[in-house]
């Protein structure tokens, strides 16, 4: 019988309210196109020991990024689980992003940034001169960088990370492998190459939404879990729920139990790293 974890730090939670600011991508997903707030998360995780969370920017327009941070900071007054924020940052502006980063640094909950790459048609978008100039500033501010990409972008992102050894990068959602197709390559080989870089961590999150939403099983996910655990080791994996996006394919409790089942080979000490302490160390919370 799989032992369920306790005292969990969830390193990837979204809150949003479409009545407050625009989230254009929600228009294509009616079940998500409504407010998702701390009270809703509490209901979804009832009976699960979530002690801390990292809020990750939720895909609003970059012009609303600071507003989103301030809104979540206000939510944290009542939702004391919010221990850190990964904020939206338009890094492609190059040197022009400095003032944005300065403003983020003035907000104590901000621990890192993310600029969504998964929607970029050009797989080498992250290697453009302006983007590289923006990423180069992150070490100065002590910010981590979350990487939300399609698996086709792994090679380019590996080259990006290689250029900035002083920045801590976190790969979201296993790098979004083609689980629904049951394919491992070239994701498997490229992920192993990516994991050789010492300044990278992988979030154990978001895999069910890459699978068949209606009928995925733990067996479908196991090869991807095995690859990540083997490639990154117990010190560089972070549990995350990707709530409420995960609700497209799974209830929160099922995701937690699936992760526990597919990582049951970990020692008790290493399970604590996965479900809590690695996130606390990487995000400095």
FENZIMO-V206017 format. One record per run of one state. SS is the DSSP state (2 for helix, 1 for strand, 0 for the rest). FROM is the first residue (numbers start at 0). TO is the last residue. If there is no record, write none. Layout:
[[SS;FROM;TO] [SS;FROM;TO]]
//
This chain:
[[0;0;6] [1;7;12] [0;13;14] [1;15;15] [0;16;22] [2;23;27] [0;28;28] [2;29;31] [0;32;34] [1;35;35] [0;36;36] [2;37;43] [0;44;48] [1;49;55] [0;56;60] [2;61;77] [0;78;80] [1;81;87] [0;88;89] [2;90;104] [0;105;108] [1;109;113] [0;114;123] [2;124;126] [0;127;127] [2;128;135] [0;136;136] [2;137;140] [0;141;142] [1;143;146] [0;147;149] [2;150;161] [0;162;167] [1;168;170] [2;171;174] [0;175;185] [2;186;194] [0;195;198] [1;199;203] [0;204;206] [2;207;209] [0;210;216] [2;217;231] [0;232;232] [2;233;235] [1;236;238] [0;239;241] [1;242;242] [0;243;243] [2;244;247] [0;248;250] [2;251;261] [0;262;266] [2;267;281] [0;282;284]]
//
